[in-house]
Amino acid sequence: MLRIGMLTSGGDCQALNAAMRGVYKAVTNNSKEPVEFYGFLDGYKGLINSNFKLLTSQDFKGLMTKGGTFLGTSRTPFKLIDEPDEKGRNKVECMKQTYYKLQLNCLVMLGGNGSTKTAGRLAEEGLNVITLPKTIDNDLWGTDMTFGFQTAVEVATRAIDEIHTTASSHSRVFIVEIMGHKVGWLPLNAGMAGGADVILLPEIPYDIDKVAQAIQERNERGDRFTIIAVAEGAISKEDAALTKKQYKKKLAKSPYPSIAYQVAAEIYEKTGMEVRVTVPGHTQRGGAPCPYDRVFATRLGAEAGRYILKGEYGFMVGYRNREMVKVPLEEVAGKLKTVDPDADIIKQAKLVGISFGD
């Protein structure tokens, strides 16, 4: 008997269900022995609390087009993994006990950076683990692409698209705040696809005077509006010079709900133009996965299933140079794939007139 556990951890995104379906179908269609799949509910919490369900073929029907995760998810911060839970239990030991109680051959975890750290810890503890790269931020080290990213780009791009007509009608500056706390792949791609005039990223600290200058130059050319794509983690050059502790203290005292509103106030002060802020928020995580993500997530899941049948564990299934690859968990955990300010895509964006405020 082959027994496999699966869980989804961290923020949800599109194509989680498609990826799990890929694992299930690859294993059950090709295994020479009976297979049982156990789904842990609400992420690592389900593994800690031994809260699971035995999955059947019915659970995987109609999943390809459904966003979110039918198992539910939650955040279990890695930095707190060795602290006792609310019941005073050792979380790592509880997860190991559940794994061994069910006599699992493997645990498949679908998650982002923090969740992969925890998976790496479980592998160090002797559990057989395979992870799949899930995040709308596309910030997991070791893979060129993560599932959920392409769909999130489409959602964020549509938000920018819809702003164009109202922005031009009223001759206003519109700011669209796009998810991306530490890494700017999503606002960069959505901003370029949506025709944003200014894109502000966490990796490229901005000078608000340069942003105002870009707006004024558009006005002088006769352009009636400016659209700015702002990552939720965008940061000014002044704030980037602060220590992490100083910056957190400053944020705690800020009168603005997010960076987009701060940028809006500063632009109004420097240009006198009306500024409006739009925040698509969690719509970027929701809805049905786009065709690319459906195919990509299915391929990742199928590849994980292939390795399970071969008895190979301890890695993330990644995607490099258009090929599926095994990336050891110890190489992935704790690393972020950030936007290089000197990357070709940044240079090309600047060539077509996009300002990054630098």
C-alpha positions, 0 to 999 in steps of 0.5 A, spaced: 500 500 500 502 506 498 500 512 502 500 519 500 499 525 504 497 532 501 496 539 504 496 546 501 500 552 506 500 559 506 496 564 502 491 561 497 492 562 489 489 559 483 491 552 480 492 549 487 486 544 486 489 543 479 496 541 481 493 536 487 489 533 481 495 532 477 499 528 483 493 524 484 491 522 477 499 521 476 500 516 482 493 512 481 493 511 474 500 508 474 501 505 481 502 497 481 500 497 488 493 500 492 494 507 493 491 511 499 491 519 499 490 523 505 488 530 505 490 535 511 485 540 512 487 547 513 495 547 511 500 544 517 494 545 522 491 539 519 498 535 520 499 538 527 492 536 529 491 530 525 485 533 522 485 529 515 480 526 510 481 520 506 481 522 499 477 519 493 476 520 486 470 524 487 474 529 491 478 530 485 472 531 480 471 538 477 477 541 480 481 543 474 477 550 473 476 551 481 481 556 484 482 556 492 484 549 495 479 544 497 483 542 503 483 549 506 489 553 507 492 557 513 499 560 515 504 557 520 510 561 520 516 558 520 519 563 525 514 560 530 515 553 528 519 551 534 514 555 539 509 551 543 502 551 540 496 554 543 496 547 547 503 547 549 505 542 544 511 541 540 508 542 533 514 539 529 513 533 533 506 533 532 506 533 525 511 527 525 506 523 529 501 524 524 505 522 519 507 516 522 500 514 525 498 514 518 504 510 515 505 515 510 510 514 504 510 521 502 508 528 504 506 533 498 506 540 500 504 545 495 506 552 498 511 558 497 517 560 501 515 560 508 511 553 507 517 550 503 522 552 509 517 548 514 517 542 509 525 542 509 525 542 516 520 536 516 525 533 511 531 534 516 527 530 521 526 524 516 520 525 513 519 523 505 517 530 502 516 533 496 514 540 495 510 544 489 512 551 487 505 555 489 505 563 489 502 569 485 509 572 487 513 568 483 518 569 488 521 562 490 528 561 488 530 555 484 524 555 479 523 560 473 515 560 474 510 558 480 503 556 479 498 562 480 503 567 478 500 567 471 493 568 473 494 573 478 498 577 472 491 577 468 487 579 474 492 585 476 492 587 468 485 587 468 484 592 474 489 596 470 486 596 463 479 598 467 482 604 470 484 607 463 478 610 461 476 613 467 483 616 468 483 619 461 476 621 462 478 625 468 485 627 467 487 624 473 493 620 476 491 613 478 495 608 482 493 601 482 496 597 488 498 590 486 500 585 491 508 584 492 510 585 499 518 583 498 518 582 491 516 585 485 515 580 479 507 581 479 507 588 479 512 589 474 509 584 469 502 587 470 504 594 470 507 592 463 502 588 460 497 594 462 501 600 460 502 603 466 507 609 465 510 608 472 512 602 476 514 602 483 517 596 486 520 593 492 527 592 489 528 599 486 527 604 491 523 610 488 525 618 489 518 621 489 521 627 485 522 623 479 515 620 480 512 627 479 517 629 474 515 623 470 507 625 471 509 632 469 513 630 463 507 626 460 502 633 462 507 637 457 506 632 452 499 633 452 497 626 455 491 627 460 493 622 465 498 617 468 497 610 471 502 608 476 502 600 478 505 600 485 507 594 489 505 593 496 512 593 498 514 599 494 519 603 498 522 610 497 530 611 497 529 615 504 526 609 507 530 604 504 536 607 508 533 606 514 534 600 518 529 594 518 527 596 526 527 604 524 522 602 518 517 598 522 517 604 527 515 609 522 510 604 518 507 604 525 506 611 525 504 612 518 497 615 517 496 612 511 493 605 510 498 603 505 504 605 501 499 607 495 496 612 499 502 615 501 505 616 494 498 619 492 498 624 497 506 626 495 504 626 488 498 631 489 502 635 494 508 636 488 503 636 482 497 639 484 493 633 480 487 629 482 490 622 484 485 616 485 487 609 488 485 602 486 487 596 490 485 590 487 487 586 493 485 579 494 481 578 487 489 577 485 488 570 488 481 569 486 477 566 481 479 560 476 486 559 474 488 561 467 489 556 461 497 556 462 496 555 470 492 549 469 497 546 464 503 548 468 500 546 475 498 539 472 505 538 469 508 539 476 503 535 480 504 529 474 512 530 475 511 529 483 507 523 482 512 520 477 517 521 483 513 518 488 512 512 484 520 512 483 521 513 491 525 519 490 523 525 495 527 531 499 526 536 493 521 541 490 519 540 483 521 546 479 521 549 472 528 551 469 529 553 462 523 550 460 524 543 463 521 540 470 527 539 475 528 537 482 531 542 486 533 540 493 529 543 499 535 545 502 537 549 496 530 552 496 528 554 503 530 561 506 531 564 499 527 569 495 527 570 487 527 577 487 527 582 481 534 584 479 534 592 477 539 591 472 535 585 469 533 585 461 526 586 463 527 592 467 532 595 461 526 594 456 521 597 460 525 603 461 526 603 453 519 604 452 518 610 457 516 606 463 519 610 469 521 606 476 522 613 480 529 611 480 
